Amino acid sequence: MATVIGVSNTELAGEQLEQFIEVIGKAVTTSLGLPDHLKSVSLHQLPKAYATKRSYEEITFFVYTAPKPVEAKRALVKNIQAAADEFFSGSSYTTIVIVKEHADENVGVGGVLRLDKQA
């Protein structure tokens, strides 16, 4: 499973927002070797006035997942940037990816600690 929370000052809406979330989700699951249904992606958009003024756009992604090999994390940051580049073709977007790995003893799903689900 990968939970992805994106924070940006983009102004996506409707079908365009849905497509972007899908593109990022695909980049994440492909990079981490996960089935497509094992993702949760959300994008939180803040008004441009709430962010540092830059000559480029920036999106920060927090990716929460079980421990992965460094090769998968390299692929993750590369593929998220490539997905944003393709989606926003013609615009300059920089992605920041923060990977937060967790053991099953540190995650609860549906009221049950993941560690206990495996027992």
C-alpha positions in Angstrom: 0.0 0.0 0.0 1.1 3.5 -0.7 -0.6 6.6 0.6 0.3 9.8 -1.2 -0.5 13.3 -0.1 0.4 16.1 -2.5 0.5 19.7 -1.6 0.7 22.3 -4.3 -0.5 25.7 -5.6 -1.9 24.2 -8.8 -5.4 25.1 -10.0 -6.6 21.8 -11.3 -10.3 20.9 -11.2 -12.8 18.3 -12.5 -11.5 15.8 -15.0 -8.1 17.4 -15.2 -7.6 16.9 -11.4 -8.9 13.3 -11.6 -6.4 12.6 -14.5 -3.5 14.1 -12.5 -4.3 12.0 -9.5 -4.5 8.9 -11.6 -1.2 9.7 -13.4 0.6 10.2 -10.1 -0.9 7.0 -8.6 0.3 5.0 -11.6 3.8 6.4 -11.2 3.8 5.4 -7.6 2.5 1.9 -8.0 4.7 1.2 -10.9 7.8 2.4 -9.1 7.1 0.5 -5.9 5.9 -2.6 -7.6 2.4 -2.4 -6.2 -0.9 -3.5 -7.7 -2.9 -0.5 -8.9 -5.6 -0.9 -6.2 -3.0 -0.5 -3.4 -2.8 3.2 -3.6 -4.5 6.2 -2.1 -3.7 9.6 -3.6 -4.9 13.0 -2.7 -3.8 16.5 -3.8 -4.3 19.5 -1.6 -4.3 22.7 -3.5 -3.5 26.0 -1.8 -4.0 29.4 -3.3 -0.8 30.8 -4.9 -0.9 33.7 -2.4 -0.2 31.1 0.4 3.1 30.0 -1.1 6.6 31.4 -1.7 6.8 33.2 -5.0 8.9 31.3 -7.5 9.6 31.4 -11.2 8.5 27.8 -11.4 5.7 25.6 -10.0 6.4 23.1 -7.1 4.5 20.1 -5.9 5.5 18.3 -2.7 4.5 14.6 -2.4 4.6 12.8 0.9 4.6 9.0 0.2 3.8 6.7 3.1 4.6 3.1 2.5 6.2 -0.1 3.9 10.0 -0.2 3.6 11.2 -0.4 0.0 14.7 -0.9 -1.6 16.6 2.2 -2.5 16.2 1.3 -6.2 12.4 1.5 -5.8 12.7 4.9 -4.1 15.0 6.2 -6.9 12.4 5.0 -9.5 9.6 6.7 -7.4 11.2 10.2 -7.4 12.2 9.9 -11.1 8.7 8.6 -12.2 6.8 11.2 -10.2 8.8 14.0 -11.8 8.4 12.4 -15.3 4.6 12.1 -14.8 4.4 15.8 -13.7 6.5 16.8 -16.7 4.3 14.9 -19.1 1.1 16.1 -17.6 2.1 19.7 -17.4 3.9 19.7 -20.8 5.2 23.2 -21.6 5.3 24.3 -17.9 8.1 24.1 -15.4 7.2 21.9 -12.5 9.5 20.7 -9.8 8.4 17.8 -7.6 9.7 17.1 -4.1 9.1 13.6 -2.9 9.4 12.7 0.8 9.2 9.0 1.5 8.0 8.0 4.9 8.4 4.3 5.5 6.7 2.5 8.3 6.6 -0.9 9.9 3.4 -2.8 10.3 3.4 -2.1 14.0 3.1 1.7 13.2 0.0 1.5 10.9 -3.7 0.9 11.7 -6.3 0.2 8.9 -10.0 0.0 9.7 -9.3 0.0 13.4 -6.8 -2.9 13.4 -3.1 -2.6 13.6 -1.5 -4.0 10.4 0.8 -6.1 12.6 -2.3 -7.9 14.1 -3.9 -8.5 10.7 -1.0 -10.7 9.6 -1.2 -12.9 12.7 
